[in-house]
Amino acid sequence: MQPATAITIPAEMLPSDGRFGCGPSKVRDAQLDALAEAGRRLMGTSHRQPPIKQLVGSVRAGIRELFSLPDGWEVVLGNGGSTVFWDVATFGLVEQRSQHLVFGEFSQKFADATAAAPHLGQPMVVSSEPGTHPAAIAADVDTYCLTHNETSTGVAMRLTRPAGIGDALVIVDATSAAGGLAWSPSEVDVYYFAPQKSFASDGGLWIACCSPRAIARIEKINSTGRWTPASLDLKIALDNSRADQTYNTPAIATIFLLDQQLQWMLAQGGLSWCAARTAESASIIYNWAQQSAYATPFVANTAQRSHVVATIDLDGVAASDMSAVLRNNGIVDTDGYRKLGRNQLRVGMFPAVEPADVAALTRCVDYVAERLRA
Ligand SMILES: *Cc1c(COP(=O)(O)O)cnc(C)c1O
C-alpha cells in the first residue's frame, strides 16, 4: 500500500471546486465577488437602516417566492442557527407535548431539548435505525417534529402531514433540505433552516417559514405569559421580522450571501430547478456506488436516499485514509459523520455544487481507492 500522503490525483481529474461539505458548504465565487463589490456600502452599517432592512426584506421575499408560500405565511428569522431554533420552538411552538421522529443526531437533539424543558410534558419519541426513517403516529401531542433530511445519515423523508392529527402543528427541521429538496406548504406548518447548507452562506442565523396556524400558535403561547428568554422569544422575532429586522444584531455578510444564493436559485428556475440539479448529482453518486466493487450507498431504501447528502460505505478501503488523501488534493470535507461510526464518506450535493464535480469526485475516489488497495 502506498503511504496515503504520497498519492497525488492528476490535476485534470480534479473537480472544478473541491468543497463537498455538509455545512458550511460550498459558497459560489459569484457570491463572494458580489460581497466584495457591495461590502463597502453594506458592511459596517446599521441593521436598523434602509440598506440592511431592504436586504432582509429581499431575503424574506426570495424565500417566499422560492417556496411558493401561500398568503398568510410569514418568513421569520433570528440569530443562532437551527440549534437555537430548537430552543425557540421549545419555548414558542410546543404547547404541552411534542412527538419527534428520531433517526439521527440532529433529530435526537431536538427531542433532547423538549425532554429537558420543565414547562413541557415528556415528548413522545418515535425512532428508527440510522439509515432509515420512522413514520409519525397520531397521538395525544400538539406538535409533530419531523426532519426533511437527516444530515448525519443521508436519509431524506417525503413530507406529508400525518393522518388523524387534528389541528396539531407539523414542524420540520429542513436545515440541509431547504432549497435542495421539493416540499409542499400544505403538508407543513413550520419549515425552518439555517443558511450554511443549500443556501451557500454562513452559519448563525435561523429562518422559519410559518403557516397562519403556526402564527396563531405563537400568539396563543405568548398570550399565556409563559416565561421565555427574550432572545428565544418567537413573538419578538416575529414582530422584528415583520419590520425586516432581527431582535439583535445579525451578521450582515451572512444575510448578503444568502440573498445572493436566493436570487441565483430564482434566476435559474426556482426550487424545481434546484431539486432537479440535486437529483442529478444524487443519481451520479448512487449509480457509481452501486456499480462499484468497494462502495455501497448506506441507505438501502432508494426512496429514502438523500439528494443533498450522500452517505457511501466503503469496504476494504479506510474511509479516513480516503478523506485524508482527498483533502491533501484539495477535495475537502468528505468525512463521514463521526458519531455514526461507519467506514463511510459523506458528500454534500447542495445546489451550488456542480453535478459534473460530483462525477469528477467519484473518479477521484476510484483513483485513490485503487492505490490505497494496491
Ligand atoms: C446542520 C443541521 C443542524 C444544525 O444547524 P446549526 O445551524 O449548526 O445549528 C440541525 N439540523 C439539521 C438537519 C442539520 O443538517
The ligand as an SDF file (V2000), in Angstrom:
LIG
                    3D

 15 15  0  0  0  0  0  0  0  0999 V2000
  -26.7490   21.3450   10.2550 C   0  0  0  0  0  0  0  0  0  0  0  0
  -28.0180   20.8870   10.8440 C   0  0  0  0  0  0  0  0  0  0  0  0
  -28.4820   21.3820   12.0710 C   0  0  0  0  0  0  0  0  0  0  0  0
  -27.6690   22.3210   12.9160 C   0  0  0  0  0  0  0  0  0  0  0  0
  -27.6070   23.5750   12.3360 O   0  0  0  0  0  0  0  0  0  0  0  0
  -26.8670   24.7690   13.1030 P   0  0  0  0  0  0  0  0  0  0  0  0
  -27.2040   25.9610   12.2750 O   0  0  0  0  0  0  0  0  0  0  0  0
  -25.4110   24.4200   13.1310 O   0  0  0  0  0  0  0  0  0  0  0  0
  -27.4070   24.8380   14.4680 O   0  0  0  0  0  0  0  0  0  0  0  0
  -29.7100   20.9520   12.5130 C   0  0  0  0  0  0  0  0  0  0  0  0
  -30.4420   20.0770   11.8180 N   0  0  0  0  0  0  0  0  0  0  0  0
  -30.0150   19.5730   10.6500 C   0  0  0  0  0  0  0  0  0  0  0  0
  -30.8820   18.6040    9.9220 C   0  0  0  0  0  0  0  0  0  0  0  0
  -28.8020   19.9620   10.1210 C   0  0  0  0  0  0  0  0  0  0  0  0
  -28.3920   19.4740    8.9600 O   0  0  0  0  0  0  0  0  0  0  0  0
  1  2  1  0
  2  3  1  0
  2 14  2  0
  3  4  1  0
  3 10  2  0
  4  5  1  0
  5  6  1  0
  6  7  2  0
  6  8  1  0
  6  9  1  0
 10 11  1  0
 11 12  2  0
 12 13  1  0
 12 14  1  0
 14 15  1  0
M  END
$$$$
